[in-house]
Amino acid sequence: MKNSTDKSIMEMLCSRTKVLKEFEKTYYSENLNGSYQYGDFESNFKFDINGCKVGVTSLNAVWLCGLGDDKELFIGIDQITNSQSFLSDCDIKIIASHIGYDLLTEAEGKYAKETT
């Protein structure tokens, strides 16, 4: 983090999903034997299905959601780039998110479509 203000903002954002993310980290770390990568705002999974490596990135957008967020949501560019190296050896890559690109800010939606 650049400074204490940035750190405080990040802590506040992470606090909204802390209990769920701690459960997730413990559960998948114990059960997926190295085929799981934890992130505060993304989770990555690898599966071998009949010799085909399948990678799944689960993006978290709830950390910055409100009720009237049409065209105002962020998934965060880092969520996608943080996932790429872990899933680089996968034959098939899937991104899962509970929001559609059409609900993102214009800049985020454009970047997400170009990157994925």
N, C-alpha and C positions, 0 to 999 in steps of 0.2 A: 504494500500500500504506500501511496505517496506521502500521506500525513495522517495525523490522528483523526481528522474529520472523515477522510475516506474510510479509515478503519471502523469508525463508529457507524457510518452508513452501512457498510458491509455487515457488521454485527447485527444491526437492526433488521436488514433484509433477511439474513439467515435465521434470525430468531423466529420468524413466522412458520418455518418448517422444521425446526431443530429436532423435535421429538420424533417426527416421522423419519427424517433423514438418519438419525442415530439408529432407529430400529432397522431401517433398510440396510445400513452399512453392516450392522452385526449379522443380520439374517443372510444376506447374500455373500458376505465374506466367508461365512462358515459353510455355506451350501454350494457355492459355485467354484470352489477350488481354483482361484486365479483367473476365472473367466468373467470377473466383475471388476469394474473400476468405479470407485466412488467419486462424486463431485457434488458440491453444494447445490448446483443448479442443473446438473445433468447426471445421468447414470448410464453406464455402458455395460453391455452384456455380450458374451460370445457363446455360441452354441454350435456343436458339430452335429449336423443332421445328414446322415448317410454319406459322410465324407465331404460334405459341403459346409464351409465355415460361414455362419450367419452372424452378423453383428447387429445389435439393436442399441440405439441411443434413445433414451427417454428424456425429453426436455421438460424442464420445470418452469412454468410461467406464473405460478400462483404467488410467488414471492412479491410480485409488484402489481397484483390485480385489484381492481375495485369492481363496483357493480355496473358502472356505465363506461366501459373501456373500449367501445367500438373504435377501432383505428388508433388506439393508444397503448397497445400492449407491446412489451419487449420480451424476446426470448434471450437476448444477449448474444452477440456475435461469438463471444468466448465459449459459450456452450457447445457450439458446433465445432469450433477449432480445437477445443480441449478433447473432443471425442475422436478426432480424425486419426491421431497416431495410434491409439489403442485398437482401433478397428481397421487399421491399414492392411492387415493380412486377411481380412474377410472377403469371401467371394461375393456375398450379398450383404448390403448395408441398408438398414431400415431405420427411419427416424419416426419416433412416436411422440405425439404431443396432444394435449387435450384442447388446443386451440388451433384454428386454421390460420394460414398466412394472411388471409383477408382481414383479420382482426388486428394485425400488427401495425405499428406505425409504418408509414410509407417507406422510409429508409430501411427499417428492419425487414419488412416483407420482401423488398427488392433484393437485399443481400441474402436472405434465407433462400429465396428461389434460385439465385445464381450459384450459391455455395453447395446446395444439396442436389 
